[in-house]
Amino acid sequence: MNLNKVFLLGRVTANPEIRKTPGGQSVSSFTVVTNRVWTAKNGSKQQSTEFHNVVVWGRQAEIATQFLTKGSLVLIEGRLQTRSWQNKTGETKYTTEIICERIQLGPKPMSSKSEAGSFGNFSQDNQSDIKEDVPEIEIPTIDIEEETKPEDLPF
């Protein structure tokens, strides 16, 4: 049994580009960047950055182009595929891409009012701004004093 599965969580490096195949199918491509941070044996922090080419087909390509922008957080589920082509000098070139099978958009960017501070560092001022933007949600109450009748059960 073989498995070719990729899960990728990162940020989009530029707005996705969409095009149509001669058959009319939508295809979008963009690059996602991921970072890996670790501590070396000597105690220093190390960082590695990887750039991943992603190809999305069909309706998901249209959605990606509509909602993803540079810096957007995105979760990609797909498979690796390597393709080859001949350049103008006749040399064979290869590229490995992630063919997206499922895409999940990250949270929408915060309002410009809240973006005044840096991400992840919220001062007291920013916290009060965020609290004002969040609507109050009424929590439903459940009255456990009522008797449950067997005919009320959905199964």
Secondary structure, 3 states (H helix, E strand, C coil): CCCCCEEEEEEECCCCEEEECCCCCEEEEEEEEEEEEEECCCCCEEEEEEEEEEEEEHHHHHHHHHHCCCCCEEEEEEEEEEEEEECCCCCEEEEEEEEEEEEEECCCCCCCCHHHCCCCCCCHHHHHHHHHHCCCCCCCCCCCCCCCCHHHCCC
